[in-house]
Amino acid sequence: MSLLKYTVRRLLMTIPILFGVIFITFILSHMMPGNPFLKPGQFIKGNPEYVRALLEKHGLNDPIIVQFLKYLKNMLQGDWGESLIVSKGIPVWDLIKVKVPVTLEVGIYALIISSILGIRTGVYSAVHRNKPGDTIIRTVALLGVAMPVFWLGILMQYFLSIKLGLFPTIRISTIGYDDPIRITSFRLIDSLLTGRFDLAIDTAWHLVLPVFALSFLQVAGLTRYSRSSMLEILELDYVRSARAKGCKERDVINKHALKNALIPIVTIIGLRFGGVIGGAILTETTFNLKGMGMLFVDAVNWRDYFVINGLVFITTFVFIVMVVFVDILYAVIDPRIRY
Amino acid sequence: MVEQKLIREDELSLVYGETYRPGSFKEQLKEMFTPKYLAFLLKPGAEDEELNRRDFEMNKFKTKRSLIRRLNSPLTILGGLIVFIICSWAVFPHWLSFIPFKDVAISILPGTNRPPSFEHPLGTAAFGRDVLGRLIWGARRSITLSLASIVVSLVGGVIFGTIAAYKGGWIDNLIMRIADIVSSIPGLILLVIIVSVMGYDLQNILLALGLLGIPGYARLMRSAAISQRAMTYVESAKVSGASEWRIMFRHILPNSMSLILVALSFDIGTAILGLASLAFLGFSQTDAVEWGFDVNANKSALINAPWAAIWPGIGIVITVMGFMLLGDGLRDALDPRSKV
C-alpha cells in the first residue's frame, strides 16, 4: 500500500517538472532567430508579405504568453500542433508515431545487447581483478567511454562497409524494398511475423552497424559501473562466508554477489532506457536513419516549433517516467528498501 | 621543505631507531633525494626495508607525498602526459604546428583530398586544408571551450549548491526543482536548442555548455555541503558572529570541495565529447577549426579521403581519454571509496 502511495506521489511530483520542461522549450524554441518560414541565412528570401500572412495564419504573431497558453490548452486536449515546415501539415503526434519505431528499434536492440554483455564483462573484470583480462577489458571500456559514437560509426563505415563491403553504410533498408505489414511497427519483428524473410535479413543487415556502434559505447559505460559495484560487494563479509561454507565459486559470484551488485546497475540501465530517444540523435545522423533524432535536428534547423516542443516533451516524459519506475523497481529488487 | 620542519629532531631519532643520527639540514636534504629514494618513490611496489620503515613512519607526518604516490600509477601518468601534450598544442600551436593559422582556417589551397605525403604528413582535406595542421590547431578550441565551460558550471554549481544546502527551505526547493527540470531534458537536445537560440559563436557555446553543467555540480555540492552543515565548526563560526555568506563560502565550501574536484577532470572529457557532438550535428561556425566540425565536414568524402574524417576523431578520443585517465587516477587517490 505504501508503495502505491509512494508511486502516486512520485508521479504527481513529475507534473510540475513536465510543465517546466514544456515552458522552457516553448520559450527557447520561439526565441531562436528567424521563423519557420524565414530562416536566417536562407538564400531564397520569401516574399515578406507572404511570410507575414503565414505567421498570422498560424497565430505566431501573438504575444508569446498567449501562444504558450493556447499551446498548453491544446496539448492537454491531445492536440500537439502540426508541423509547420519539415513535414508540412502533418500533426506532430502522427509524425512521432511514424518516427519512434525506427529510434526504438536501434535503441532497444543495443540496450538489450549492452545490458547482457556489459554486466558479464564487468563481473569478469571484477573477479579477475588486476589480471591481464581485467586490464584489457578496462582499457577497451575506457576507450569506449572516450569515443564519440559518430566517429566509431564513421570508422566502421569506412573499414567494414567501404573497404570490406560487408555491411551497408546508411539507411535501415535497401532503397526499393517495401515495408512489411505493420503489427508492432518494429521493422525486423514485423517482417519476421509476416513471413517476409527477405525483408528481415535486409533489415538485420542494415541494423548491424548502428546497433553495434551504440551498444559498444553502452557496454563500455556499463562495464565500468558493474565492475566497481561488484568490487565493492566482493569484499563484504557474506561473500567470504559463502565461500567458507563451501559454495561453488560460480554460485558465490552469480547468486550471492551479483544479485546485490545489480541494484545500482539497474538504475543505469533504466536511465539508459529513458535516454534512448535522446541518445539517438548522433547514431541516426551518422547512419542516416529517419528516426526521432534526425527529425529533431531538422526541426531545430527549420525552426519547426511544434515539432521541437513535441519531441522534447515526449523524450523528457519517457525519461522521467523511467526514473520513477527505477525507483519503484528498487523496492522490488531489494526487499530491504521500504517507502 | 614543509615536511622537514614538521619533524623535530628528537622525534626523528624515535622514528628511525637508535642507529639514525640526523645530520644537518643539508645532509637530510641530500638523503631525501638520493636516486635510491627517488626510485623507491616512483616505482610501484618497491621494497627496501630501511626505506619502507622510514616511509611508514613518515606517512604519519605527511600526506602530501603519499598523494603523489597514490597518483603514481602508469595509467594516471599516461593521462597526465596526454593532457600535457594536448594542452601545449592548444597553447603553442604557432610553434608546434608548422602551418600558420590562416592557411588552416579559411584558405582555399590547391590539392583537395591528397593522401599523406612529406609535405602533408596526414594528407589534406577539402579545399587543400592540411589535416595535421587542423588537428593541432583544433586542440585550441576544444580545450578552451571545455575548460572555460567547466569553470562556468563549477562556479555556478558551487554557489547554488552551497546556498541550497545552507539555506534550506523554499530556496533549496526552488533551486533543486529548477535543477530537476534542466537535468530531465537530455543534455544534447537542450544544448542544441540553447546554441541555436544564442548563436554559434565561441562565447555562446561556452556559456550554453557551462549552464547545462550547473545542475549536476549544484546537486553534488549540495549533498556534500549538507553533511558539513551539521558539523561543530559551523556552529562555532555562527557563535563567533560570522555572517551567513562567510560561513557558506569560507567555512563550508572549502571543506566540501574534494568530491567536486574528483568529478572535474572526468567532466572535462565529457564536455569535449559534447562539444564535438554539437559540431558534428552542424551547430558550429562554418569557419571553425574544430575536430567535431572536421569529422562532419569530411564524412561525405570518406571514400576518397578517409584520413580527413578519421584523424580529427582520433584527436577527440585521445584527448578525452587523457582527461578520463587523469580523472580516474585522481578519484582513486582522493576518494577511494567512490563508485565509477
Boltz contact constraints between the chains, C-beta under 6 A:
constraints:
  - contact:
      token1: [A, 17]
      token2: [B, 180]
      max_distance: 6.0
  - contact:
      token1: [A, 17]
      token2: [B, 181]
      max_distance: 6.0
  - contact:
      token1: [A, 17]
      token2: [B, 184]
      max_distance: 6.0
  - contact:
      token1: [A, 20]
      token2: [B, 181]
      max_distance: 6.0
  - contact:
      token1: [A, 21]
      token2: [B, 181]
      max_distance: 6.0
  - contact:
      token1: [A, 21]
      token2: [B, 185]
      max_distance: 6.0
  - contact:
      token1: [A, 28]
      token2: [B, 193]
      max_distance: 6.0
  - contact:
      token1: [A, 28]
      token2: [B, 197]
      max_distance: 6.0
  - contact:
      token1: [A, 31]
      token2: [B, 197]
      max_distance: 6.0
  - contact:
      token1: [A, 32]
      token2: [B, 196]
      max_distance: 6.0
  - contact:
      token1: [A, 32]
      token2: [B, 197]
      max_distance: 6.0
  - contact:
      token1: [A, 146]
      token2: [B, 317]
      max_distance: 6.0
  - contact:
      token1: [A, 146]
      token2: [B, 320]
      max_distance: 6.0
  - contact:
      token1: [A, 146]
      token2: [B, 321]
      max_distance: 6.0
  - contact:
      token1: [A, 146]
      token2: [B, 324]
      max_distance: 6.0
  - contact:
      token1: [A, 147]
      token2: [B, 317]
      max_distance: 6.0
  - contact:
      token1: [A, 148]
      token2: [B, 273]
      max_distance: 6.0
  - contact:
      token1: [A, 148]
      token2: [B, 276]
      max_distance: 6.0
  - contact:
      token1: [A, 148]
      token2: [B, 316]
      max_distance: 6.0
  - contact:
      token1: [A, 150]
      token2: [B, 280]
      max_distance: 6.0
  - contact:
      token1: [A, 151]
      token2: [B, 313]
      max_distance: 6.0
  - contact:
      token1: [A, 154]
      token2: [B, 299]
      max_distance: 6.0
  - contact:
      token1: [A, 154]
      token2: [B, 309]
      max_distance: 6.0
  - contact:
      token1: [A, 158]
      token2: [B, 302]
      max_distance: 6.0
  - contact:
      token1: [A, 158]
      token2: [B, 306]
      max_distance: 6.0
  - contact:
      token1: [A, 162]
      token2: [B, 303]
      max_distance: 6.0
  - contact:
      token1: [A, 224]
      token2: [B, 340]
      max_distance: 6.0
  - contact:
      token1: [A, 225]
      token2: [B, 340]
      max_distance: 6.0
  - contact:
      token1: [A, 228]
      token2: [B, 339]
      max_distance: 6.0
  - contact:
      token1: [A, 228]
      token2: [B, 340]
      max_distance: 6.0
  - contact:
      token1: [A, 275]
      token2: [B, 186]
      max_distance: 6.0
  - contact:
      token1: [A, 278]
      token2: [B, 186]
      max_distance: 6.0
  - contact:
      token1: [A, 278]
      token2: [B, 189]
      max_distance: 6.0
  - contact:
      token1: [A, 281]
      token2: [B, 188]
      max_distance: 6.0
  - contact:
      token1: [A, 282]
      token2: [B, 277]
      max_distance: 6.0
  - contact:
      token1: [A, 297]
      token2: [B, 281]
      max_distance: 6.0
  - contact:
      token1: [A, 300]
      token2: [B, 192]
      max_distance: 6.0
  - contact:
      token1: [A, 300]
      token2: [B, 196]
      max_distance: 6.0
  - contact:
      token1: [A, 316]
      token2: [B, 184]
      max_distance: 6.0
  - contact:
      token1: [A, 316]
      token2: [B, 185]
      max_distance: 6.0
  - contact:
      token1: [A, 319]
      token2: [B, 184]
      max_distance: 6.0
  - contact:
      token1: [A, 320]
      token2: [B, 184]
      max_distance: 6.0
